[in-house]
Amino acid sequence: MAVRRVVPNIRSEAAQESREFYGLLGFEEVMNHGWIMTLASPSSPTAQISVMTSDKTAPVAPDMSVEVDDVDAACAVMRASGAEIVHPLRDEEWGVRRFFVRDPSGRVVNVLGHR
């Protein structure tokens, strides 16, 4: 399994202000679903930040997202390791397949793949 990108998820009730702030560093909006907005570097598109108020379909907002090339294999590896699955593997309406897992420090990781 290969990691495609890692994106920090920043919780904010001030999305517009966050977009403007990170815009000063060169980030541009590439996705906005209302509850989550992703900003990326035009010169390095995998350098991204997501700003979110909450997660639309999960019980908790993740601290970071890790995109992998095989999310089913990643889920199987995490389950076999005994890691806590916080949100089950599922297909989301916005085109990703994902699950959430808790890391040893307690952080919630959104592991996803695009369909």
CORNOR-V913282 format. One line per field, one symbol per residue. ss: DSSP state (H for helix, E for strand, C for the rest). psi: psi as a letter, one per 30 degrees, with the letter a starting at -180 (. if undefined). burial: + if it has 16 or more other C-alpha atoms within 10 Angstrom, else -. Layout:
BEGIN
ss = ???
psi = ???
burial = ???
END
This chain:
BEGIN
ss = CCEEEEEEEEECCCHHHHHHHHHCCCEEEEEECCCEEEEEECCCCCCEEEEECCCCCCCCCCCEEEEECCHHHHHHHHHHHCCCEEEEEEECCCCEEEEEEECCCCCEEEEEEEC
psi = kkkelkkkjjkkgieeeeeeefefggkkkfkjgefkkkklkefiffjlkkkkelkeglfkklflkjklfieeeeeeeeeffgkjjeklklklfgglkllkkklfffkkkjklkk.
burial = -----+++++++--+--++--+----+++------++++++------+++++++------++++++++-+++-++---------+++-+------+++++++-----++++++--
END
